[in-house]
């Protein structure tokens, strides 16, 4: 699985070229424009997004650890372009805060 930094995600969002965002936190809050809200358990049991297996997917969670595990399950299910957000939403919030200062 690949890793995407918050800076790269910020650029892709600004360019209008975001990956398909899956938030696996129990309560997401409106930090990022997610395409799917699900749980690690759903992904583990085969409840997967109905999207092309070669579409870029970015999995996010609070710190990036659980989303890394979810990404591994997505890859095992045949998704080929899966990313984990480095540092999770916490790192994203720091990057966004710094860039808006």
C-alpha positions, 0 to 999 in steps of 0.5 A: 500500500502506498502512503499519501502525505497531507500536502499531496492530498491538499494539492490534489483537492485544490486541482480537483483530482482527489482520490476516492476518500474512505473515512473509517472513523466511527464519527467523522466530523467534516474535516475532509470531503469523504466519499464513503463512511464505513468501518474497519469491520465492514471492510474486513467482512467484505462490505466494500465500496462499489467502485472500480478496483483501479480507482485511486482510494485514500483511506483515512482515520485519526492517526493513520494506523487503522486506515493502514489496516483497512487499506491492506484489506482493500488490497487483498480484495483486489483494489490496486491503487490504495493509499493511506493518509500519512499521520491521519486526520491529525496530520491533515489538520496541522497542514491545513492550519499551517497553510491557512496561517 
